[in-house]
Every structure is written in C-alpha cells, then in structure tokens.
Amino acid sequence: MEPGKYDPRYSGELLKHMDKQNEVLMETYRSMLHELQKLQVEEEMIMRKLYEVMSVHGLTKQNEDNSNASLNSARAEQINNEVRTTHEDQ
C-alpha cells in the first residue's frame, strides 16, 4: 500500500481502536475533573482558614478580602462550567 493511501479493509479495526481511545480519554477527563474539583474545595477551605487566622491577628481588610474571595470563587466556577459544557457537547 502506498504511503498516504487508506486501505478500507482496516476500517472496522480502526473504528474499534478509536472508540476505545475515546473511552480512555473520557475516563481520564472525568478523573482529572473530579480531582480538580476536590482541589478547588480544598483550596477554598484552606483560604477560609487562612482568613480566620489573619482576622484573629488583625491582618485583614475585611471588605477587600471578601470581594477577592468571591471573585476567585466565581471565576473558578465559570471555568469549571465552560470545561464541562465543552466536553458534554462532544
């Protein structure tokens, strides 16, 4: 067979291989998304604890920190939704 030419005899095998690769990639995506969500929750808990400690020591500007935390949380949620939507469409 010449390079660059497709032999239709192998289309069944190729389809099976591509389906398997798709399954593996989707499982990897789900696993990574789950791990990312766990890390985001952990980050939020750590940031809240840090804020509590800083507040006790008088090291925070309450309004500024609350607005920054809200913006960061909203941005993380937006990114997460965009990723989820993109992969649901596929």
Secondary structure as GFF3:
##gff-version 3
##sequence-region A 1 90
A	DSSP	three_ten_helix	8	10	.	.	.	ID=ss1
A	DSSP	alpha_helix	11	56	.	.	.	ID=ss2
A	DSSP	alpha_helix	62	89	.	.	.	ID=ss3
###
